[in-house]
């Protein structure tokens, strides 16, 4: 018997390439180059863009000019421009340069967190309350993310109870917009569907995002699984740039143009122009000086693939 695939009718995409993509590149883009890319992404119709991060420039030199990018950015009223922060200093920098949406992050790996910080991920999140209060006092929205939520190099799969413990800590700290991230590229569709279904059931008050890397070629399949579970918010990166510095051989994020193409083909609305998105990705590849893991940049859109059959030559007797 034919079983129709149950999918959502529309999704919201966040372009994370300016942050999660570029922070893994050896070439440091200038403020002008970043502004060109970000403003082109906004013109293509993206409702949310992750511009950069407010972290120490010695730790992530690729993000050192995030403050200046925000100051000089020509913003569209309907677009939300966000940045990643690590601590209270990040909130202060966001306020100073006019960033009105920030995101905190913690790893779901207990073993890794305890080894590095001598505290569990949930204990780390409980310490975010100062950041949350400071942001809200300045009118800055704040969200959170949980990296390695689907598995880590140190733990393989993370127990769902551990992820829920982190979610509970975020909610207690006043954060109810959360992203489940597969930074290590270990997620697979049935797992994604199971986890997302349970999270939606257990936490109806949370606004959920999903963030997948394409390390083992399952990024698009995982997005499909997320949509089948009813999730409607996804991160992606132009040209598929990015990676994870903690995972050997880790590839980048799911390519934005591949995600938009998928949605166009299956009838899920994004509000994003695919041709404009591909133009931005081609420009990024030009700026970086190397190719990327983007299927669309290699093969083009399916709808543009119209070949002429060769005419058979008949010999005359």
C-alpha positions in Angstrom: 0.0 0.0 0.0 1.3 3.5 -0.9 2.0 5.6 2.2 2.3 9.3 1.5 5.3 11.0 3.1 4.1 13.4 5.8 6.1 16.7 5.5 5.7 20.2 6.8 4.4 22.8 4.3 7.0 25.4 4.9 10.3 25.8 6.7 12.5 28.7 8.0 16.1 28.6 7.0 19.0 30.3 8.8 22.2 30.9 6.8 25.1 30.1 9.2 27.9 30.3 6.6 29.2 33.7 7.8 29.8 32.2 11.2 30.0 28.4 11.3 31.3 28.2 7.8 33.9 30.9 7.6 35.3 30.2 11.1 36.8 27.0 9.7 38.5 28.6 6.7 42.2 29.4 6.6 41.5 32.6 4.5 40.3 35.5 6.6 37.7 37.5 4.8 37.6 41.3 5.1 34.7 43.2 6.5 33.8 44.3 3.0 33.8 40.8 1.7 31.6 39.5 4.5 29.2 42.4 4.1 28.9 41.6 0.4 28.0 38.0 1.2 25.6 38.7 4.1 23.7 41.4 2.2 23.4 39.1 -0.8 22.0 36.4 1.4 19.4 38.8 2.8 18.5 39.8 -0.8 18.0 36.1 -1.6 15.2 36.0 1.0 16.8 34.5 4.1 14.8 35.4 7.2 17.6 34.6 9.7 21.4 35.0 9.2 24.1 34.1 11.7 26.6 37.0 11.0 29.5 35.9 13.3 30.5 35.3 16.9 31.7 37.4 19.8 34.5 35.3 21.0 38.2 36.0 21.7 40.0 36.9 18.4 43.0 34.7 19.4 40.7 31.7 19.7 38.8 32.3 16.4 40.6 34.9 14.3 38.2 34.4 11.5 35.5 36.1 13.6 37.6 39.0 14.9 35.8 41.6 12.8 32.3 40.6 13.7 31.7 43.8 15.7 32.6 45.9 12.7 30.5 43.8 10.3 27.5 44.5 12.5 28.2 48.2 12.7 28.4 48.6 8.9 25.7 46.1 8.0 22.8 47.4 5.9 20.0 45.5 7.6 16.6 44.5 6.2 13.8 45.0 8.6 12.3 41.5 8.1 15.6 39.7 8.6 16.9 38.6 12.0 20.7 38.9 12.3 22.2 36.8 15.1 25.6 36.0 16.6 27.1 33.3 18.8 28.4 34.2 22.2 30.3 32.3 24.9 29.9 34.5 28.0 28.8 37.9 29.4 31.5 39.7 27.4 29.8 38.5 24.3 26.5 40.1 25.4 28.4 43.4 26.0 30.0 43.3 22.6 26.6 42.5 21.0 25.0 45.5 22.7 27.8 47.8 21.7 27.6 47.0 18.0 23.9 46.8 17.6 23.4 43.0 17.5 19.9 42.2 18.8 20.0 38.4 18.9 22.6 36.1 20.5 23.0 32.4 20.9 24.7 30.4 23.6 26.2 26.9 23.1 27.2 23.9 25.1 28.3 20.4 24.2 26.1 17.5 25.0 29.1 15.3 25.9 29.4 15.0 29.7 32.8 13.4 29.5 34.2 16.2 27.3 32.7 18.9 29.3 33.9 17.5 32.7 37.4 17.0 31.3 37.6 20.6 30.1 35.5 22.6 32.5 35.1 20.2 35.5 31.3 20.5 35.3 28.5 18.8 33.5 26.8 20.4 30.4 23.7 21.2 32.5 25.9 22.9 35.2 27.5 24.9 32.4 24.1 26.0 31.2 23.0 27.0 34.7 25.8 29.5 34.7 24.4 31.2 31.6 21.7 32.9 33.7 23.9 36.0 34.0 24.1 36.2 30.2 20.4 35.8 29.8 19.5 38.4 32.3 22.0 40.9 30.9 20.8 40.4 27.3 17.1 40.7 28.3 17.9 43.9 30.2 19.3 45.4 27.0 16.5 44.2 24.8 18.6 41.5 23.2 16.9 38.2 22.3 18.8 35.1 23.4 18.7 31.5 22.3 20.8 28.4 23.0 22.2 25.4 21.2 23.3 21.9 22.1 26.2 20.7 20.0 26.9 16.9 19.6 23.3 16.3 20.6 23.2 13.3 18.2 26.6 11.8 19.1 30.2 12.8 19.8 33.7 11.5 19.1 34.0 10.7 22.8 30.6 9.1 23.6 29.3 7.8 20.3 25.5 8.4 20.8 24.5 10.7 23.6 21.8 9.3 26.0 18.6 11.2 25.4 18.2 11.7 29.1 21.5 13.7 29.0 20.2 16.0 26.3 16.9 16.5 28.2 18.9 17.5 31.3 20.5 20.2 29.2 17.2 21.3 27.8 15.8 21.5 31.4 18.8 23.6 32.4 18.3 26.0 29.5 14.6 26.4 30.3 15.4 27.1 34.0 17.8 29.8 32.8 15.1 31.4 30.8 16.0 30.2 27.3 13.2 28.5 25.3 14.6 28.7 21.7 17.0 25.9 21.2 19.0 24.2 18.5 20.0 20.5 18.4 23.3 20.4 16.5 25.1 17.5 14.9 28.5 19.1 14.8 30.3 15.8 14.6 28.2 14.5 11.7 27.1 11.3 13.4 23.3 11.7 13.2 21.2 9.4 11.1 17.6 9.7 10.0 15.8 7.2 12.2 17.7 8.6 15.2 16.8 12.2 14.2 13.1 11.3 13.8 13.0 9.6 17.2 14.8 12.3 19.1 12.8 15.2 17.4 9.5 13.5 18.0 10.3 13.0 21.7 11.6 16.5 22.1 8.5 18.0 20.5 6.3 15.9 22.8 8.3 16.6 26.0 8.9 20.3 25.4 6.0 22.0 23.5 7.1 25.4 24.9 10.4 25.2 23.1 11.1 26.7 19.6 13.3 24.1 18.0 16.1 24.5 15.4 18.1 21.7 13.8 21.7 22.0 12.6 23.3 19.2 10.6 26.8 18.7 9.1 27.2 16.6 6.0 30.3 14.7 7.3 29.0 11.3 6.1 26.5 12.4 3.5 23.4 12.2 5.6 22.7 15.9 6.1 19.8 16.1 3.7 18.4 12.8 4.8 18.5 14.1 8.4 16.7 17.3 7.4 14.0 15.2 5.8 13.7 13.2 9.0 13.4 16.4 11.0 10.6 17.6 8.7 8.7 14.3 9.0 8.9 14.8 12.8 7.3 18.2 12.3 10.4 20.5 12.8 10.4 23.6 10.6 13.6 25.5 11.4 17.0 24.5 9.9 20.5 25.9 9.7 22.6 25.6 6.5 25.7 27.2 5.1 26.4 28.6 1.7 28.4 26.3 -0.5 28.5 23.8 2.3 31.5 25.4 4.0 32.4 24.6 7.6 33.4 21.6 9.6 34.2 20.7 13.2 37.8 21.1 14.5 37.3 18.4 17.1 36.4 15.6 14.6 39.0 14.2 12.2 37.8 14.4 8.6 34.6 16.3 9.5 33.0 17.9 6.5 31.1 21.2 6.5 27.5 22.1 7.0 24.7 21.0 4.7 25.0 23.3 1.7 22.3 26.0 1.7 21.6 25.7 -2.1 21.2 21.9 -1.7 18.6 22.4 1.0 16.7 25.0 -0.9 16.7 22.8 -4.0 15.4 19.9 -2.0 12.5 22.0 -0.7 11.7 23.4 -4.1 11.6 19.9 -5.6 9.3 18.4 -2.8 7.0 21.4 -2.6 8.1 22.8 0.8 8.1 26.6 0.9 11.3 28.4 2.0 10.8 32.0 0.7 14.4 31.8 -0.5 15.4 32.3 -4.1 17.5 29.4 -5.3 19.3 31.3 -8.1 20.3 34.1 -5.8 21.5 31.6 -3.2 23.6 29.8 -5.8 25.1 33.1 -6.9 26.2 33.9 -3.4 27.8 30.4 -3.0 29.7 30.8 -6.3 31.0 34.2 -5.1 32.1 32.6 -1.8 34.0 29.9 -3.7 35.7 32.6 -5.7 36.7 34.5 -2.6 38.0 31.4 -0.8 39.9 30.1 -3.9 38.8 26.5 -3.5 35.9 24.2 -4.4 33.4 23.1 -1.7 31.1 20.1 -1.0 28.0 21.6 -2.8 26.1 19.2 -5.0 24.2 22.1 -6.7 27.4 24.0 -7.6 28.7 20.9 -9.2 25.6 19.6 -11.0 23.2 22.6 -11.2 19.5 22.5 -10.7 17.5 19.4 -11.8 15.1 21.7 -13.7 17.9 23.1 -15.8 19.1 19.7 -17.0 17.7 19.3 -20.4 20.0 17.5 -22.8 19.5 16.7 -26.5 19.7 13.1 -27.4 22.3 12.3 -30.0 21.0 11.9 -33.5 21.7 8.4 -34.9 23.6 8.5 -38.1 22.2 6.0 -40.7 24.7 4.8 -43.3 23.6 4.8 -47.0 24.0 1.6 -49.0 
